Amino acid sequence: MQRFRWFSFLVLVGIQGIFSGLGGSAEPTRTLTVAAAQEKGGRVAIVIGNSNYPSGALTNPKNDATVMAGALKKLGFDVELKLDATKADIDGMLRRFSGKAEKATVAALFYAGHGIQVGGSNYLVPIDANPRSEKDLKRDMVRMDDVIDDMGDARVKLVFFDACRDNPLSRSFSRGAARGMAAPVEATGTLISFATKHGNTAADGDGKHSPYTNALLAALENPAGVEIEQLLRRVQQGVKAETKGQQEPWRYGSLDGDFYFKPADPTDNSKAQQEAVERAVLDAMRRTNEQAAKEKAELQQTLKAQQAANDRAMAEALKKAGEQAAKERAEMQASMDRMLKEALAKQNAALEAERAARLAATGAPAPVAAPVAVVAQVQKPIAEKPIQLASIAPTINAGAGSKPSEQMLASLSSAAGDEWEYLASDELFGKKQKLVLRVKAASSDGVLEEIVWNGKPALDWVFGEQAMALATPNESEFMFAPHWNGNEFPELLIEGGKSLCTASGSFCRLSLKIAGNEKLTVAAGTFDAIRLEGWIRMGNAMGSVTGPVTVWYSKEQRRLLKQSAQLMGNRTKFKETLELSAIRRGPR
């Protein structure tokens, strides 16, 4: 897994050439080989590694700075090391460094941490930097050009920056901020090397150190007789190899002569020495890559095992949740089945009792004649034909393997909590009342619905798919069967509720035929409706009266949309309309 830092520079400030000129003329360039024996003023260096940023800690800068300080000490540098340096820390280090560099032959800086470019200038970012605008840069940060100036008159200047140069503070600036570092000003005698080319980003690496620091350390393990330019080319090759070409170090400036971290051993063969350096670099890179690959494989194995454990835990949790939900659904359905069977048994018993009472009081109603709008004398009762009860046979097929309760739900599209609200209007007496049918349970035996009249529960009723007519409470005379799904039906006896049709000694018969299809708009919406037309006949011991009836029904909703009924006898009169005003679905 590759991690990226915000900034990590490697700036190598090389040897400053010796030149002078007056009046626009210059002396001819002189080539000078600077080796340890010629460095009478010695070597000085400051090393800074900033990791602990409040806005986001970096992994490797402290490790990189610590190991580079050790490497430079072995090469004869007087090193001052500071980890997690503030602005005040860096200012103090530079003051001391400037004094030492004035007397030194070689001055070097290694910096690992965040850095930014704004307006073409590069800055080191202390751990306490918090600039709000460009005006805060000189107070909160350290300009790289100022660092190089503080190296004074040292004959060899070396500055190392190892970083990723994405700008974490770009949102603080209104202008001038850009990706990566800016190309530094090049000058003879100054050699600058970034961990990657200006404007690009550098990788943090998979191991303890960044790819650049790894390659630089490998090159410095045995630098004897290796000129700085050749050493940096090998560092460049090592970084490209480790990052598979994604990162390439870049150097700027030039030296007026050759510089060696360590002079060649006169007893060593130059070819053997070169081969040894190459072997050391390659071996170091191989070890680094092998360690990174090992750590990566171990991490992938750990993540894979953790993911497998998470998957098993999730599957087990889902299984238990599904089993519990299925158990709860089964218990709920069993409860609804019991409720509906009990309600249906009571309903059928009540209907039988109602019929028996009516026969005992008046005898059976006479056969229904063609509808006429006159009052006729009731004939002597005869044996009444058996009436189909409000139950259904479990013949609905919702698909192979479906349970009876699932078949009923699929067929009737009803679930507990569903409500259909109607407005009943009595045109003769100007009354408006509300009727609500609320589903309480559904199973293979039918759909149990609660009938609420003007906000008060009136009765429970089990409906099936066959045609029927239920006497509604109070003044409303009847409701055509919810859930009807047929095309033809016999003459219906209105019964089961609390109205004039079921009063002692009275009866009502309803006869309807399909008259056609039409689009009907009611308060609850616009529906495709079947129009049924016919008549209602109401009779008692004093006679009978017949009047027209029209019913609009939606097979899609399995519900009555509207009905209009009228009777105009001498003793019994009504003119009423029942219209669907709202549909409310319960939770699914």
N, C-alpha and C positions, 0 to 999 in steps of 0.2 A: 504494500500500500504506500503510495507516494504522498508525502506531506509537503506543503509549500509554505514558506515563510513570507512575511511581507517584504522584507528587505534583507539582503545579505551581500555585501560588496567584497570584492577583492581588488584593491587598488594597489598597484605596485608602482611606487615612484622610484624611478631608476636614477642612474648616475647623472648628475648635472654636468654637462660639458664645460670645459674651461674655454671661455672666449672673452674677448674684450674688444672695444672699438671706440674710436674717437672720430668725430667729424664724419660719421657714416662709413668709415673704413674699418675692417676687422682683420685680425691676425689669421693666418692660415690655421685650419682645424688641426689639433694635435690629438693623436690616439694615445690613450693612457690605459694600461692594464692595472686595475686596482685589486690587489690581493691583500691578504691579512698582513703580510710583512710590511706593506706600504702604509697601513692605516695607523699612523702614529697617534692620531687623536682618538682612536678606538671606535666602538660601535655602540649606539644607544637605540632603544626601542620602547614604545609604549604599546600595550596590548589591551583592548577593551572588548568585553563580551556582554552584551545586553540581552537578557532573556525575559526578565520579570516585568513586562509591560502591563499596566492595568487594563488596557484595551484588548489584550490577548497575548498570553505568554508564548514565547518561542521555545522550541525544544533544544536546539543544538548550539546557539551562540556561546553559552558559558562553557560547554565542553570544547568547542573549537578554539576559543581564546586560551583556555587553560593549557591545552596540548601545544598550541603554537608558541606560547610563552616559554614552555620547556624546550621546544625545538630551537628557538632563537638563542636561548641561554647556552645551549650546547655549541652553537656556532659563534660564541664570543660576544654576544650582545648583552649590554647592561639593560635589563628589562624591568619596566614598571607595569604590573598587571592590575587591572581593575575590572571586577565583575559587577553587572547591574549598576552602571554609573549614572549619576544624576548630572544635570547641567553644571552644577557647582563642582562636582568631581572632575568632569572633563576639563573645565576651565583651569582648575588647579594643576591637573596633569600637564596640560599644554604649557603653562607658565614654567614648570620645572623642566619639561622636555625642551623648550626653546633655549633655555640656558645651557643645557647639556649639548644640544645639537650645534650650537655655535662653535664648540671646541672639538666636535667629533668629525670623523671622516665619513662615517656611514650613519644615517638616521633612518629609522623605519617605524611604521605604524601598522598594526593589524587591528581591524575593527570588524566585529560580527554583531549584527543586530538590525534594527530598522533604519531605513534611510529614505529620503524622498528627494525629488527634484521639483522645484517651483521656479518658474520664470527662467529656465535654463541653468539654474544653479543647483548643486547637489548639497544635501544637508545630512549630518549624522543626527539621529534622534535619541536623546537621553531618555531614561525610563520615566522621568517626571515631566516630559514635554506635554503641553496641552494647549497648542496654539489655536486661537479662535479665528485668526485672519493672517494675511501675509505680514502685517505689522508686527506680529508676535514672533516671527521666525528668529530674528537676531537675539531675542531674549530667551526663547525656549530651546533653540537648537544650535548646532555648531556647523558653520559653513566649511565644506571640504577644502576650498581654496585657502581659508584661513589656517587650516591645519598644515597644509603644505608650506605656507609662508612661515609658520613657526619653526620649521626645520632649519631656517636660517641659512648659513653658509656651508652646511655639511656638503662634502664633495659627492656623496652618494645618498640619495633620498629614496627610501622604500616605504610604500604605503599599501597595505593589503585590506581590501574590502570583500567580505564573503556574505552575500545577502540575496534575498528575493526583493525585487524593487517595485512591487505593487504598492501604491500609496494608500496606507490605511487612514490617512487624515485628509483625503481629497475633498470630502464633504465640508471641511472647515474653510475651504478657500473658494472665492468667487471666480478666480481666474488663475491661469498660469500652471496649475498642477497637471502632471501627465504621468503616464505609465512608465515604470522603470526609472533608471538614472539617465541623466543627460551625458552626452559625450564630453569629457573634460577637455580643458584647453591643453594642447600638447606643446611641450617645450623640450629643447635639447637638454639632456641631463636629468630629465624626469621620466620615469617609466611607470605607467599606471596600468594595472590589470584588474578588470572586473570579473566576477564569477561568471558573468554572461555578458553579451553585447548590450550596449545601451539601448533602452526601450524594451528589453526583454525581461523575463523573470527566470529565477534560478530555483532549483529544487532543494528541499531541505534534506532529502535522502531518507532511506529506510533504517539506517543504523544510528550509531552514536554521533557521527559527524556528517557534515554536508559532503556532497560529492567533490566540491572544490577543495575543501580542507583535507579530505582523504587523499586526493591526488597530490596536493602540495606537500603533505607530510611524507608521502611515499618518495617524492623526489628529493626531499631534504634528508632522507635517511643516509644517503651516501652521495653528497653533492661534489665530492672532490673532483676538480678538473672540469666540471660542467659549467659552462658559461650561462649567465642568467637567461638570455634569450632562448637557448636550447632547453634549459630546465623548464621554462614556461611553456614551450611547445609540447613537452612531454606531459605537463600538467593538463594542457588543453586536450591532448589525445586521451588521457585517462578519464577526464570528465565526460567526453563524448562517448567513450566506450561504456562507462557505467550508466549513463542516462540514455543509451541507445540513440544518440544523435539529437536528443531533445534539448541539450544545453551545451553551449560552446563558450568557454572563457574568451575574453577579449582584452588586448593590451593597447595602451596608448603612450605616446611620447617615445623618446629614444635616449640612449646613453652615449656619451662621448668617450668611448672606450669599452673594454670588456670588464665584467664584474663576476667574481667567483665567490660564492659563500665559503668555499674551502679550496685552497690551491691544490693542484695536482701533485701527487706523490711522485718525485722524480724516479723512484725505483719501479713504479707501475708502468706497465705497457698501456698506452692510451686506448688501444682497441679493447683490451681486456677491461679497462676501467669503464669505458662506454657500455660494454656488454653487461658489466656488473650493475651499472646504474639502471639499464633497461630491465634487467632481470628483477632488480629490487622494486622498481615501479610496477612491473607487471605482477609480481608476486603479491605486493601490497594490495593492488586492485583486485587480484583473484581472491585473496582472503576476505577483503571487504564484500565482494559480490557473493561469495559463498555464505558469509555470515548473514548478509541481507536476505538471501534466498532461504536460508534455514529459518530465520525469524518470520519471514513471510509465510512459509509452509506451516510453521507451528501456529501462527495466528489464524490461517485459513482453516486448519484442522479444528482449532478451538471454536471458531465461529460456526463451523459446520456442525460440530457436536451440540453446540448451544442451540442452533436453529432446529436441529432434529428433536432436542428435548422440548423446545417451545412448541413445535408442531404436534408432538405427542400429547403435551399438556392441553393444547387448544382442542385437539380432536377429542380427547377424553371429556373436556368440559362441554363441548358441543353435544357429544353423545348423551351425557347426563342431562343436559338441558332439554334435549329433544325427547328423551325418555320421560322426563318430568312433565313436559308440555303435553306429550301424548297421553300420559296418565290423567292429567288434569282435564284434557279434552274428553277423554273417555268417561271420566266420572261425571263431568258436566252433562254430556250427552245422555248418560244413563239416568241422571236426575231428571232431565227434560223428558225422556221417554216415559219415566214413571209418572211424572206430573201430567203429561198429555193423556196417557192411558186412563188415569184416574178421572181426569176432566171429561174424557169421552164417555166413560162409563156413566158418570153422573148425568151428562148431557142426554144420552140415549134413554136413561131411566126417566128423566124429566119429560122428554118428548112423549114417551109411552104413557106417562101419567097424564100429560096434557090431552092426548088423544082420547084416552079413556074417559076423562072428565067431560070432554066435549061430546062424546057419544052418549054418555049418561045424561047430559043436560038436554041435548037437542036432536040427537041422532046424527047420522052422516049428512053432509051437504049433498044437495041434489046434483046430478051431472051438469056440467057447465054447458050452457047453450051459447049460440053466437052472441057476441057482445052487443048489448042494447043499452041505451041510456034511459031506462025506465026502472021503476021499482016493481019488483015481481014478488008474489007471495011464495014463501018457501014451501016446497013440497015435503011430504012426509019423509023423514030420514030413512035412508037405506044403508046397507052395509058399506062402510067407507073402504076404498081401495088402500092397500098397504102403501105407506109413504117411505121413500128412501131416506135413511138417516144420514146425519152429517158426519160420515166417516169415509175413508177411501181405502182401497185395496193397495198393498205395496207392490205395484206393477211398474213403477217408474224405473227406467234404466239409464243410469248416469255413466255407465261404462263398466267394463269387465272388472270384477273385484271390488266394486263399490259397495259400501255398507248401506243398509236401508235408509239410515238417517242421512247419509251423504247423498243418496239418490233423491230424497225428498228435498233437501236444500238446493240441489242442482236444478230440480224441476221447478220449484216454486220461488226460488231466489229470495227467500225470506230468512231472516235471522233475528235472534232475540234482540229487542231494543228498537227494531224498525217501527215506524209510526206512519199512519195515513190519517190525515185530518180532513174532516168534511164540515161544510156549513149547511145546516138545514134551515130552509126558509119557508114559513107558512104564509102564503100570499093572502089567505082569507082574513087572518087575524094579525098579520104584521109581525110575527115572531121570528127571531133568528136565534138558532141554537147551534152548539158545537158538538160534533161527534168525532171521537178519536178511536181508531183501531190500533192497538199496540201488540206486537208479537211477543209472546212470553216463552214459547218453546216450539221446536219443529222436529219432527221425526217421521218415520215411515207411516205412522198412523194419521198424520195430518199436521196442521199448524194451529197451535193454541194461541188465541188472541184475546186480549182484554178489551172490552167495550167500555169507553169512558164517555159519559153524557154530561156536558156542561161542567167538566172538570171533576166529576165524581164517578168512580168505578161503578158500573151498572151490572155487568155480568161477564163471564168468560165463555168463549165458544170455540169449538174445534171445527175448522174448515177443511174440506178436501177439494178435489178437482171437479167434482160433479156439480151440476147446476143446482142451486137452492135459493131460497128467499128467507132471510132472517128478519123476524119482527123486531124493529128497533125500539128502544125505550121511549116512554112518554108519547108525544104527539106524532113523531115520525113513524110512518106505518111499516116500512120494510126497507131492507137493503138487498140488492141483487148480489149473488154469491161472489166473494173474493176467491181468487185462485181458479175460477172456472176456465177450462181449456178445451171445451168441446165446440161443436158446431150446431147441434140440435139438442133439445131437451124437452121432457114431457111437461104437461101442465103442473105448476108448482103450488103446493099448499104452503102458505106463509105461516110460520110457527116458530116457537123457541124463544121469543123475546118478551117484551112487556108493552103491548099496545092494544088498540081496539081489536086487532085481528086475533089475538089470543085470549081475549076476555071470555069469561064463562058464557057459553051459549052462542059465541060468535065464531065466524071463520072467514078467511080471505083466500081466494085463489088467484094465481097470476099466470097469464098465458102470453108468451113472447115469441116472435120470429125475427130472424135476421133480415134487416131491410137494406143493408149496404154498408159501405165503408166511407169514412170522411175524416178530415183533419179538424180536431176540436181543440179550442183554447179555453182553459179554465184558469182559476187563480194559481194552481200549482204548476202550470206550464202548458205547452202545446203538444198534443199527442195524436198518433194515428189511432182512430177509434172505430169499433164496430157499432153500428146503430141497430138497436133492437126495438121493435114496436109491438104493441099488443094492448091488453086490457087487464084491469084488476076487478074482481067481483067480490063484494063483501056482503055477507048474509048473517042473519040471526033468526030467531023465532018469529020476528015480525015481517020478514021479507028479505029482499036482497037488492043491491044497486051495483051498476057496472060503470066503469069510467076508463078513459085512455091512459096508457103508460108508455113512456119512451125511456130507453136506457142506452147510454153510451159507455162502452167498455174497452179497456186497453189490454190486449193479450200480452203485450210486451211487459207491462207493469203487473199483469195479473190482478187488476184492480178495476172497480167501478170508477168511472170518471164523473158521470153525472146521471141523474135520473129525475124524471118528472112524472108525477101521478096526480090524478084528479078524480074525486067522487062528489056527486051533487044530488044526494038523496034528500028526502024530506027530513029524516032524523039524523043522517050521517053525512057530513060534508067535510071535505078537505081538498086543498090544492097546494101541494108541497113540491119543493125542489131540493135535491141533495147534490152538492157539488164538491169535488175534491179541491181543497184549498192549500194543502201543504204535504210534502213528503219528507220525512226525516229518517235517515239511515242510522242504525245503531253501529257500535264498533264491530269490526270484522276480525 
